[in-house]
């Protein structure tokens, strides 16, 4: 599984946790039962999901700071969770260049978001990248 597909799986997990209050650990446990997914990918997915949730309060403060016109509760669930995951990866995971993280979030937004999601996510993440650098 490519890193992009692993990010997509992590995003879907975060989306479910946010939208229907799914238990992240249960979702990840099901994922771990899928032996077609390599251990490296399962580990990456878990680290993205659990890391994002562990830092959720700080991450949401970044989103609120850099998106004052869009309160979190009014933001589309897709956008909110792609931002959360990308901010976690940029600021806390530290093993991938921020430009790569932004590009991956934008590409996922093109698939799952609305017509404006990719531009919105790109703008917010670019501003956060500048502060985090």
N, C-alpha and C positions, 0 to 999 in steps of 0.2 A: 504494500500500500504506500503510495506516495505521501509526502508530507502534506500536500494540498488535500488529498482525500482524508488524511488523519485530522486536519484542521476542520474539514467539513463535518466529520463525525463528532468532533468536540463541539462545534457550533450547534449542531442538532441537539446534542445533549444539553447544552446550556439553554437553548431555546425551550426545550421541554421542561427544564427545571423552572425557568422563568414563567412560562405560559400556564402550565398546569401543575406547578409545584411538585414535579416528579422528583423522586429521591435520586440525587446524582450518583450515590454509591451503588444503588440498585441498578441503574442504567449501565454504569461502568462494569458491574458484575456480569450483567448479561453480555456486554461487549467482550469481556474476558473469556466467556464461554465459546465465543466464535473462534474456532481454531484456524479459520482461513486467514485471520488477521495475525500478522507476525507480532511477536512479543515487543519488538522495538516500537511498532506503531501503537500498540495498546498502551505502552508506557507513555508515549508522547501524548496521546489523547487524554489519558488520566491526568498527566501533569498540567495540561492546558485547562481542563475542566476544574480540577481541585485547586489549582493555583489561582484561577480566576475567581472562584468562589471564596477562597481564603482571603483574597485582597479586594473583595467586592466593594466594601465601604470606601476605601481609598480610590479605587477605580471610578466609582460613581461620582466621587467629588471631582475628579478630572473631567469627566463628561459634563457635569453641571457647570464647571468653570469655563470650559471651552465651547459650550453650546447653551448659552444663557437664554436663548429664545425658544429652546425646545426642552421643556422639563422631561425628566426621565419617564415619568408615567404617561406622557403624551407621545413619546417617541415610539415609532414602530418597533415591535418586538425584535424583528430581524436586525434593524440598525443598532438597537441598544446592545444586543448580544454579540454582534460582530465587533462593535466598538470595545466592549468589555474584554473579549478574548484577545483582541489585538493589543490593547493597552497593557494587559497582563504580560503578553509575550514581549512587547517592546521594553517595558519598564522593570519587570521582575524576573523574567526567564533569562534574558541576557545572552542567549546563544545564537540569535539570528539578527542580522542587520535590520534596523527599523524600516528601511526602504522595502525590503523583502516582505516584512510583516504587513506593511501598508498595502503593497501590491496584492498579497493574498487576500486580505480583507476586502479590497475593492473588487477583486474577481468573484468572490463569494457573494458580495452585494449585487453584482450584475445578475447572478443566477437566482438569488432568493429574495432580493429586495425589490422595491418599486423603481420607477424610471429615474428617480433622483437619489436613491440610496448610495450608489457608488460615489457620486460627487460629494455628498454630505459626509460620508465616512472618510473619504480622502482628505477633505478640508480639515476635519476635526483631528484626525490622526497626524496630519502634517504639522499642525500647530503644536500638538503634544510632543511630537518628535523634536521640535525645535527647543522646547523647554527641557526635555529629558536629555538632550545631548550635552 
